[in-house]
Amino acid sequence: MGRQVSWLFCYFNKWVRQDISSEELTHLWRGTCCGGARATATVEVPMKLSSELVHLGYNAGMVVHTLHFAGSRACAEDEKLRALAEIRGLQGQIPGLLETWVGVNVSPRSRGYELGGVMKFADRSALDAYGAHPVHQKLLQWLMPLIDPLEVDFEA
């Protein structure tokens, strides 16, 4: 059994597997390749756990952490900017945190989520250590009362 996925998901998986750089993914995302036209083709991807896809180049130990924030109250612009800056600032302070992307949501289908991000961790133990890390806990102290968070973590 398979499912249809967009070209972006395919490129995202290549980034997770480190087949393409963050810059290349950004370039593709912005649609600057192919004269600015985005591809519309879909591909068939088998529904398997990433641990079953090691032979295809997946790093079964790597974990991707996605975060999405909706304001539980009207967040001031400076609070949003502070959140973005402090989340970006976690890079280099948390062992096993390999990459961090975070920004303001631009999708019209966001269902109220204003900020989003992706973090790539070396493995599950690095993700677990991130949750309890003092720098992360300091961020959560002021941020959690302001947001309604949604997080999704998966092996890549």
N, CA, C and O atoms as a DFTB+ gen file, in Angstrom:
624 C
 N C O
     1  1       0.853      -1.180       0.000
     2  2       0.000       0.000       0.000
     3  2       0.891       1.233       0.000
     4  3       1.907       1.262       0.696
     5  1       0.537       2.218      -0.746
     6  2       1.342       3.421      -0.829
     7  2       0.481       4.646      -0.666
     8  3      -0.726       4.550      -0.441
     9  1       1.105       5.791      -0.779
    10  2       0.353       7.039      -0.732
    11  2       1.034       8.041      -1.646
    12  3       2.225       7.923      -1.936
    13  1       0.287       9.008      -2.087
    14  2       0.829      10.052      -2.938
    15  2       1.472      11.123      -2.055
    16  3       0.897      11.533      -1.046
    17  1       2.647      11.564      -2.436
    18  2       3.299      12.658      -1.725
    19  2       3.786      13.675      -2.735
    20  3       4.066      13.327      -3.882
    21  1       3.887      14.898      -2.332
    22  2       4.311      15.955      -3.247
    23  2       5.810      15.913      -3.455
    24  3       6.539      15.245      -2.721
    25  1       6.253      16.630      -4.457
    26  2       7.681      16.718      -4.751
    27  2       8.436      17.294      -3.570
    28  3       9.587      16.921      -3.343
    29  1       7.815      18.208      -2.796
    30  2       8.504      18.825      -1.677
    31  2       8.845      17.797      -0.612
    32  3       9.939      17.828      -0.049
    33  1       7.921      16.887      -0.330
    34  2       8.188      15.860       0.669
    35  2       9.374      15.011       0.238
    36  3      10.203      14.628       1.063
    37  1       9.454      14.717      -1.054
    38  2      10.583      13.932      -1.566
    39  2      11.891      14.675      -1.339
    40  3      12.877      14.072      -0.915
    41  1      11.915      15.981      -1.615
    42  2      13.124      16.759      -1.391
    43  2      13.423      16.888       0.099
    44  3      14.588      16.871       0.496
    45  1      12.379      17.019       0.936
    46  2      12.576      17.078       2.371
    47  2      13.246      15.800       2.856
    48  3      14.168      15.856       3.670
    49  1      12.795      14.649       2.365
    50  2      13.419      13.387       2.749
    51  2      14.870      13.321       2.300
    52  3      15.712      12.776       3.013
    53  1      15.171      13.865       1.135
    54  2      16.567      13.900       0.683
    55  2      17.405      14.751       1.635
    56  3      18.554      14.417       1.925
    57  1      16.817      15.873       2.130
    58  2      17.536      16.712       3.081
    59  2      17.775      15.947       4.381
    60  3      18.877      15.980       4.928
    61  1      16.743      15.255       4.878
    62  2      16.869      14.501       6.117
    63  2      17.959      13.448       5.986
    64  3      18.734      13.229       6.917
    65  1      18.016      12.791       4.819
    66  2      19.037      11.763       4.579
    67  2      20.388      12.381       4.253
    68  3      21.369      11.664       4.054
    69  1      20.442      13.704       4.197
    70  2      21.643      14.470       3.900
    71  2      22.110      14.273       2.461
    72  3      23.301      14.395       2.175
    73  1      21.169      13.965       1.538
    74  2      21.487      13.870       0.117
    75  2      21.579      15.255      -0.515
    76  3      22.272      15.441      -1.516
    77  1      20.873      16.236       0.075
    78  2      20.969      17.616      -0.401
    79  2      21.156      18.512       0.811
    80  3      20.769      18.152       1.923
    81  1      21.742      19.663       0.600
    82  2      22.020      20.593       1.693
    83  2      20.781      21.413       2.047
    84  3      19.793      21.424       1.313
    85  1      20.856      22.089       3.172
    86  2      19.782      22.985       3.585
    87  2      19.582      24.092       2.559
    88  3      18.453      24.501       2.287
    89  1      20.689      24.575       1.991
    90  2      20.599      25.629       0.989
    91  2      19.874      25.122      -0.257
    92  3      19.042      25.830      -0.824
    93  1      20.191      23.888      -0.685
    94  2      19.516      23.335      -1.860
    95  2      18.024      23.166      -1.600
    96  3      17.203      23.452      -2.472
    97  1      17.669      22.699      -0.395
    98  2      16.258      22.531      -0.058
    99  2      15.551      23.884      -0.065
   100  3      14.444      24.006      -0.591
   101  1      16.188      24.897       0.516
   102  2      15.607      26.234       0.516
   103  2      15.418      26.727      -0.910
   104  3      14.377      27.297      -1.240
   105  1      16.415      26.512      -1.754
   106  2      16.346      26.907      -3.161
   107  2      15.161      26.234      -3.847
   108  3      14.403      26.886      -4.566
   109  1      15.003      24.945      -3.626
   110  2      13.898      24.203      -4.233
   111  2      12.556      24.673      -3.678
   112  3      11.585      24.822      -4.420
   113  1      12.512      24.903      -2.367
   114  2      11.264      25.327      -1.725
   115  2      10.797      26.665      -2.275
   116  3       9.606      26.869      -2.510
   117  1      11.724      27.557      -2.473
   118  2      11.350      28.884      -2.955
   119  2      10.969      28.869      -4.424
   120  3      10.531      29.887      -4.959
   121  1      11.129      27.729      -5.085
   122  2      10.711      27.616      -6.467
   123  2      11.635      28.310      -7.442
   124  3      11.233      28.650      -8.554
   125  1      12.888      28.523      -7.023
   126  2      13.810      29.216      -7.910
   127  2      14.422      28.283      -8.942
   128  3      15.062      28.743      -9.888
   129  1      14.238      26.994      -8.776
   130  2      14.737      26.078      -9.794
   131  2      13.726      26.021     -10.945
   132  3      12.561      26.376     -10.763
   133  1      14.152      25.593     -12.086
   134  2      13.270      25.429     -13.258
   135  2      12.543      26.727     -13.603
   136  3      11.364      26.696     -13.955
   137  1      13.221      27.855     -13.507
   138  2      12.611      29.126     -13.870
   139  2      11.497      29.554     -12.937
   140  3      10.629      30.334     -13.332
   141  1      11.503      29.060     -11.702
   142  2      10.491      29.450     -10.743
   143  2       9.255      28.577     -10.756
   144  3       8.365      28.768      -9.927
   145  1       9.172      27.625     -11.671
   146  2       8.000      26.739     -11.744
   147  2       8.177      25.595     -10.770
   148  3       9.247      24.991     -10.694
   149  1       7.148      25.305     -10.039
   150  2       7.191      24.166      -9.118
   151  2       6.651      22.935      -9.824
   152  3       5.686      23.005     -10.585
   153  1       7.288      21.819      -9.559
   154  2       6.840      20.571     -10.173
   155  2       5.492      20.176      -9.581
   156  3       5.205      20.479      -8.423
   157  1       4.676      19.508     -10.368
   158  2       3.364      19.095      -9.892
   159  2       3.238      17.577      -9.838
   160  3       2.198      17.054      -9.439
   161  1       4.276      16.878     -10.233
   162  2       4.197      15.424     -10.268
   163  2       4.205      14.847      -8.860
   164  3       4.766      15.442      -7.939
   165  1       3.590      13.706      -8.702
   166  2       3.629      12.985      -7.444
   167  2       4.287      11.641      -7.686
   168  3       4.353      11.154      -8.815
   169  1       4.769      11.055      -6.609
   170  2       5.410       9.750      -6.706
   171  2       4.768       8.814      -5.710
   172  3       4.186       9.252      -4.717
   173  1       4.870       7.551      -5.969
   174  2       4.328       6.533      -5.074
   175  2       5.410       6.143      -4.071
   176  3       6.494       5.714      -4.468
   177  1       5.130       6.287      -2.783
   178  2       6.090       5.958      -1.733
   179  2       5.495       4.863      -0.865
   180  3       4.354       4.986      -0.419
   181  1       6.245       3.789      -0.615
   182  2       5.708       2.714       0.224
   183  2       5.519       3.182       1.661
   184  3       6.318       3.969       2.169
   185  1       4.466       2.704       2.319
   186  2       4.211       3.032       3.720
   187  2       5.025       2.065       4.567
   188  3       4.588       0.945       4.830
   189  1       6.205       2.494       4.993
   190  2       7.083       1.678       5.817
   191  2       7.694       2.558       6.880
   192  3       7.767       3.778       6.734
   193  1       8.131       1.929       7.948
   194  2       8.882       2.646       8.956
   195  2      10.260       2.950       8.405
   196  3      10.793       2.184       7.603
   197  1      10.844       4.068       8.831
   198  2      12.158       4.418       8.317
   199  2      13.192       3.363       8.671
   200  3      14.166       3.192       7.937
   201  1      13.006       2.649       9.782
   202  2      13.959       1.596      10.138
   203  2      13.962       0.466       9.113
   204  3      14.936      -0.281       9.020
   205  1      12.878       0.335       8.340
   206  2      12.811      -0.669       7.282
   207  2      13.435      -0.160       5.987
   208  3      13.590      -0.923       5.033
   209  1      13.797       1.129       5.944
   210  2      14.279       1.738       4.708
   211  2      15.775       2.056       4.747
   212  3      16.263       2.846       3.938
   213  1      16.497       1.449       5.677
   214  2      17.926       1.705       5.811
   215  2      18.643       1.424       4.501
   216  3      19.561       2.155       4.128
   217  1      18.234       0.368       3.796
   218  2      18.886       0.010       2.535
   219  2      18.707       1.074       1.457
   220  3      19.420       1.053       0.454
   221  1      17.766       2.007       1.642
   222  2      17.554       3.094       0.686
   223  2      18.294       4.368       1.082
   224  3      18.196       5.386       0.395
   225  1      19.029       4.313       2.181
   226  2      19.804       5.475       2.591
   227  2      19.234       6.245       3.764
   228  3      19.816       7.251       4.170
   229  1      18.121       5.810       4.321
   230  2      17.584       6.491       5.494
   231  2      18.491       6.230       6.677
   232  3      19.026       5.132       6.828
   233  1      18.663       7.230       7.510
   234  2      19.396       7.085       8.753
   235  2      18.353       6.777       9.817
   236  3      17.729       7.685      10.365
   237  1      18.168       5.503      10.104
   238  2      17.083       5.084      10.992
   239  2      17.200       5.676      12.384
   240  3      16.202       5.761      13.099
   241  1      18.394       6.087      12.784
   242  2      18.546       6.653      14.109
   243  2      18.167       8.120      14.189
   244  3      17.808       8.610      15.260
   245  1      18.241       8.831      13.065
   246  2      17.972      10.266      13.064
   247  2      16.494      10.539      13.341
   248  3      15.620       9.786      12.914
   249  1      16.232      11.630      14.064
   250  2      14.858      11.994      14.403
   251  2      14.603      13.443      13.965
   252  3      15.422      14.330      14.207
   253  1      13.467      13.662      13.326
   254  2      13.035      14.996      12.942
   255  2      11.924      15.406      13.903
   256  3      10.963      14.669      14.124
   257  1      12.082      16.592      14.463
   258  2      11.124      17.161      15.418
   259  2      10.481      18.366      14.737
   260  3      11.167      19.324      14.382
   261  1       9.162      18.314      14.557
   262  2       8.459      19.452      13.971
   263  2       7.648      20.131      15.055
   264  3       7.101      19.476      15.943
   265  1       7.575      21.448      14.974
   266  2       6.841      22.207      15.983
   267  2       5.978      23.245      15.289
   268  3       6.378      23.848      14.294
   269  1       4.796      23.437      15.833
   270  2       3.826      24.371      15.283
   271  2       3.169      25.078      16.467
   272  3       2.725      24.431      17.415
   273  1       3.110      26.397      16.408
   274  2       2.568      27.164      17.524
   275  2       1.409      28.036      17.070
   276  3       1.513      28.789      16.103
   277  1       0.307      27.915      17.791
   278  2      -0.808      28.849      17.653
   279  2      -0.849      29.643      18.951
   280  3      -0.580      29.102      20.024
   281  1      -1.181      30.905      18.856
   282  2      -1.249      31.718      20.065
   283  2      -2.460      31.354      20.893
   284  3      -3.576      31.318      20.374
   285  1      -2.260      31.081      22.187
   286  2      -3.395      30.818      23.071
   287  2      -4.064      32.133      23.441
   288  3      -5.183      32.150      23.953
   289  1      -3.379      33.219      23.181
   290  2      -3.916      34.569      23.297
   291  2      -3.222      35.384      22.213
   292  3      -2.318      34.879      21.549
   293  1      -3.613      36.585      22.030
   294  2      -2.982      37.415      21.000
   295  2      -1.533      37.694      21.396
   296  3      -1.270      38.487      22.300
   297  1      -0.613      37.047      20.723
   298  2       0.806      37.244      21.005
   299  2       1.267      38.543      20.348
   300  3       0.929      38.836      19.201
   301  1       2.030      39.296      21.089
   302  2       2.605      40.521      20.535
   303  2       3.691      40.146      19.530
   304  3       4.296      39.078      19.622
   305  1       3.924      41.022      18.590
   306  2       4.935      40.774      17.552
   307  2       6.312      40.551      18.158
   308  3       7.069      39.707      17.678
   309  1       6.646      41.301      19.212
   310  2       7.959      41.135      19.839
   311  2       8.091      39.776      20.523
   312  3       9.192      39.232      20.602
   313  1       6.979      39.218      21.021
   314  2       7.021      37.876      21.614
   315  2       7.282      36.813      20.544
   316  3       8.020      35.856      20.779
   317  1       6.676      36.987      19.374
   318  2       6.916      36.050      18.268
   319  2       8.376      36.120      17.823
   320  3       9.021      35.092      17.619
   321  1       8.886      37.333      17.677
   322  2      10.279      37.496      17.268
   323  2      11.238      36.921      18.308
   324  3      12.251      36.315      17.958
   325  1      10.916      37.114      19.582
   326  2      11.747      36.543      20.647
   327  2      11.728      35.017      20.580
   328  3      12.767      34.373      20.722
   329  1      10.544      34.441      20.363
   330  2      10.432      32.980      20.258
   331  2      11.287      32.458      19.107
   332  3      12.033      31.493      19.274
   333  1      11.182      33.091      17.943
   334  2      11.966      32.661      16.783
   335  2      13.462      32.756      17.070
   336  3      14.217      31.834      16.762
   337  1      13.885      33.868      17.657
   338  2      15.307      34.063      17.951
   339  2      15.814      33.042      18.969
   340  3      16.903      32.492      18.805
   341  1      15.039      32.788      20.007
   342  2      15.499      31.861      21.041
   343  2      15.489      30.417      20.547
   344  3      16.352      29.628      20.931
   345  1      14.528      30.067      19.707
   346  2      14.523      28.709      19.146
   347  2      15.732      28.537      18.240
   348  3      16.419      27.519      18.312
   349  1      16.000      29.526      17.385
   350  2      17.210      29.463      16.540
   351  2      18.464      29.396      17.402
   352  3      19.429      28.718      17.050
   353  1      18.450      30.091      18.518
   354  2      19.590      30.135      19.424
   355  2      19.884      28.830      20.132
   356  3      20.952      28.673      20.724
   357  1      18.954      27.894      20.081
   358  2      19.213      26.577      20.682
   359  2      20.302      25.828      19.922
   360  3      21.011      24.994      20.487
   361  1      20.424      26.141      18.622
   362  2      21.436      25.501      17.791
   363  2      22.812      25.789      18.388
   364  3      23.139      26.944      18.662
   365  1      23.605      24.764      18.589
   366  2      24.933      24.925      19.162
   367  2      24.962      24.807      20.676
   368  3      26.035      24.666      21.263
   369  1      23.798      24.862      21.318
   370  2      23.732      24.733      22.774
   371  2      23.209      23.370      23.219
   372  3      23.408      22.966      24.365
   373  1      22.542      22.664      22.308
   374  2      21.930      21.376      22.638
   375  2      22.716      20.268      21.925
   376  3      22.727      20.223      20.695
   377  1      23.367      19.385      22.668
   378  2      24.100      18.290      22.026
   379  2      23.166      17.411      21.180
   380  3      22.072      17.053      21.617
   381  1      23.606      17.078      19.989
   382  2      22.817      16.215      19.108
   383  2      21.795      16.943      18.254
   384  3      21.157      16.323      17.403
   385  1      21.623      18.249      18.461
   386  2      20.737      19.052      17.612
   387  2      21.554      19.460      16.390
   388  3      22.454      20.295      16.479
   389  1      21.222      18.851      15.236
   390  2      22.034      19.017      14.038
   391  2      21.662      20.241      13.214
   392  3      22.541      20.938      12.707
   393  1      20.360      20.510      13.077
   394  2      19.902      21.667      12.292
   395  2      18.598      22.182      12.875
   396  3      17.820      21.430      13.461
   397  1      18.374      23.480      12.702
   398  2      17.147      24.115      13.181
   399  2      16.641      25.087      12.127
   400  3      17.374      25.961      11.665
   401  1      15.384      24.921      11.757
   402  2      14.689      25.865      10.873
   403  2      13.425      26.280      11.590
   404  3      12.681      25.431      12.081
   405  1      13.173      27.580      11.658
   406  2      11.960      28.071      12.303
   407  2      11.560      29.386      11.635
   408  3      12.414      30.162      11.206
   409  1      10.239      29.627      11.553
   410  2       9.801      30.849      10.923
   411  2       8.313      31.094      11.086
   412  3       7.596      30.310      11.709
   413  1       7.870      32.195      10.515
   414  2       6.460      32.588      10.547
   415  2       5.728      31.819       9.458
   416  3       6.206      31.734       8.327
   417  1       4.585      31.268       9.790
   418  2       3.786      30.503       8.842
   419  2       3.231      31.421       7.751
   420  3       2.746      32.517       8.031
   421  1       3.311      30.961       6.521
   422  2       2.768      31.738       5.398
   423  2       1.632      30.994       4.686
   424  3       1.091      31.492       3.699
   425  1       1.275      29.824       5.175
   426  2       0.232      29.025       4.535
   427  2      -1.164      29.549       4.883
   428  3      -1.425      29.886       6.038
   429  1      -2.054      29.620       3.903
   430  2      -3.443      29.998       4.197
   431  2      -4.226      28.838       4.827
   432  3      -5.367      29.023       5.250
   433  1      -3.627      27.655       4.891
   434  2      -4.288      26.486       5.460
   435  2      -3.721      26.135       6.834
   436  3      -3.683      24.960       7.199
   437  1      -3.293      27.106       7.581
   438  2      -2.547      26.881       8.820
   439  2      -3.397      26.523      10.027
   440  3      -2.871      26.080      11.049
   441  1      -4.715      26.713       9.918
   442  2      -5.620      26.442      11.039
   443  2      -5.214      27.183      12.303
   444  3      -5.378      26.677      13.413
   445  1      -4.684      28.385      12.124
   446  2      -4.337      29.230      13.261
   447  2      -2.909      29.092      13.760
   448  3      -2.511      29.834      14.658
   449  1      -2.131      28.181      13.219
   450  2      -0.742      28.045      13.645
   451  2       0.085      29.150      12.995
   452  3       0.154      29.262      11.771
   453  1       0.710      29.961      13.843
   454  2       1.398      31.155      13.373
   455  2       2.891      30.954      13.146
   456  3       3.473      31.587      12.266
   457  1       3.508      30.090      13.922
   458  2       4.931      29.827      13.820
   459  2       5.144      28.326      13.632
   460  3       4.354      27.512      14.111
   461  1       6.207      27.976      12.939
   462  2       6.513      26.566      12.745
   463  2       8.006      26.360      12.621
   464  3       8.769      27.293      12.370
   465  1       8.402      25.110      12.803
   466  2       9.824      24.825      12.693
   467  2      10.106      23.344      12.556
   468  3       9.253      22.485      12.781
   469  1      11.338      23.092      12.178
   470  2      11.838      21.726      12.026
   471  2      13.212      21.664      12.680
   472  3      14.057      22.533      12.462
   473  1      13.420      20.641      13.473
   474  2      14.729      20.398      14.079
   475  2      15.142      18.979      13.735
   476  3      14.328      18.056      13.753
   477  1      16.410      18.823      13.424
   478  2      16.938      17.505      13.086
   479  2      17.899      17.089      14.196
   480  3      18.868      17.789      14.487
   481  1      17.613      15.921      14.820
   482  2      18.418      15.395      15.918
   483  2      19.160      14.137      15.476
   484  3      18.686      13.394      14.617
   485  1      20.316      13.911      16.067
   486  2      21.147      12.762      15.715
   487  2      20.431      11.443      15.992
   488  3      20.592      10.481      15.240
   489  1      19.643      11.391      17.061
   490  2      18.933      10.169      17.422
   491  2      17.891      10.482      18.492
   492  3      17.744      11.630      18.911
   493  1      17.173       9.457      18.925
   494  2      16.112       9.669      19.924
   495  2      16.657      10.124      21.264
   496  3      16.014      10.912      21.957
   497  1      17.833       9.640      21.640
   498  2      18.387      10.062      22.931
   499  2      18.733      11.555      22.909
   500  3      18.605      12.233      23.928
   501  1      19.169      12.069      21.757
   502  2      19.437      13.507      21.642
   503  2      18.132      14.300      21.762
   504  3      18.096      15.348      22.406
   505  1      17.057      13.790      21.136
   506  2      15.754      14.452      21.263
   507  2      15.280      14.432      22.712
   508  3      14.776      15.436      23.215
   509  1      15.438      13.303      23.377
   510  2      15.033      13.197      24.787
   511  2      15.835      14.155      25.666
   512  3      15.277      14.794      26.558
   513  1      17.137      14.257      25.418
   514  2      17.985      15.163      26.198
   515  2      17.603      16.615      25.946
   516  3      17.677      17.442      26.855
   517  1      17.196      16.933      24.723
   518  2      16.747      18.281      24.374
   519  2      15.550      18.691      25.230
   520  3      15.490      19.820      25.717
   521  1      14.604      17.778      25.410
   522  2      13.406      18.090      26.187
   523  2      13.708      18.536      27.597
   524  3      13.033      19.417      28.129
   525  1      14.715      17.939      28.210
   526  2      15.061      18.249      29.597
   527  2      16.192      19.264      29.728
   528  3      16.514      19.679      30.841
   529  1      16.798      19.672      28.624
   530  2      17.953      20.566      28.678
   531  2      17.570      21.907      29.322
   532  3      16.511      22.453      29.011
   533  1      18.410      22.441      30.209
   534  2      18.085      23.698      30.904
   535  2      17.806      24.882      29.979
   536  3      16.940      25.701      30.286
   537  1      18.515      24.993      28.859
   538  2      18.279      26.102      27.928
   539  2      16.884      25.988      27.314
   540  3      16.188      26.990      27.155
   541  1      16.481      24.767      26.972
   542  2      15.143      24.529      26.423
   543  2      14.088      24.803      27.493
   544  3      13.069      25.434      27.210
   545  1      14.322      24.339      28.701
   546  2      13.376      24.557      29.790
   547  2      13.196      26.051      30.092
   548  3      12.093      26.487      30.419
   549  1      14.267      26.826      29.986
   550  2      14.178      28.279      30.201
   551  2      13.283      28.913      29.139
   552  3      12.476      29.789      29.452
   553  1      13.417      28.483      27.904
   554  2      12.560      28.968      26.815
   555  2      11.092      28.610      27.087
   556  3      10.204      29.448      26.925
   557  1      10.850      27.382      27.494
   558  2       9.472      26.927      27.732
   559  2       8.782      27.695      28.853
   560  3       7.570      27.903      28.804
   561  1       9.539      28.120      29.861
   562  2       8.946      28.831      30.999
   563  2       8.145      30.045      30.564
   564  3       7.035      30.249      31.056
   565  1       8.662      30.840      29.675
   566  2       7.938      32.042      29.262
   567  2       7.063      31.796      28.036
   568  3       6.057      32.482      27.849
   569  1       7.441      30.803      27.181
   570  2       6.723      30.599      25.937
   571  2       5.423      29.794      26.097
   572  3       4.417      30.125      25.470
   573  1       5.434      28.766      26.911
   574  2       4.269      27.874      27.010
   575  2       2.969      28.567      27.400
   576  3       1.922      28.195      26.870
   577  1       2.975      29.552      28.294
   578  2       1.708      30.232      28.603
   579  2       1.117      30.995      27.417
   580  3      -0.065      31.339      27.434
   581  1       1.928      31.263      26.387
   582  2       1.488      32.072      25.256
   583  2       0.974      31.258      24.080
   584  3       0.326      31.807      23.188
   585  1       1.253      29.949      24.061
   586  2       1.008      29.181      22.842
   587  2       0.176      27.928      23.085
   588  3       0.054      27.433      24.205
   589  1      -0.383      27.444      21.998
   590  2      -1.026      26.139      21.933
   591  2      -0.166      25.331      20.959
   592  3      -0.334      25.447      19.745
   593  1       0.758      24.510      21.482
   594  2       1.718      23.849      20.593
   595  2       1.212      22.531      20.009
   596  3       0.358      21.856      20.582
   597  1       1.769      22.195      18.855
   598  2       1.573      20.903      18.224
   599  2       2.965      20.438      17.810
   600  3       3.700      21.182      17.161
   601  1       3.331      19.212      18.180
   602  2       4.636      18.679      17.822
   603  2       4.457      17.307      17.193
   604  3       3.590      16.530      17.591
   605  1       5.291      17.028      16.206
   606  2       5.327      15.713      15.568
   607  2       6.793      15.337      15.446
   608  3       7.592      16.110      14.917
   609  1       7.154      14.145      15.935
   610  2       8.514      13.643      15.854
   611  2       8.498      12.339      15.084
   612  3       7.596      11.520      15.264
   613  1       9.495      12.137      14.222
   614  2       9.555      10.877      13.476
   615  2      10.986      10.535      13.114
   616  3      11.841      11.410      12.972
   617  1      11.226       9.231      12.967
   618  2      12.513       8.770      12.478
   619  2      12.632       9.128      11.002
   620  3      11.647       9.109      10.264
   621  1      13.830       9.450      10.591
   622  2      14.000       9.824       9.180
   623  2      15.066       8.979       8.513
   624  3      15.342       9.156       7.327
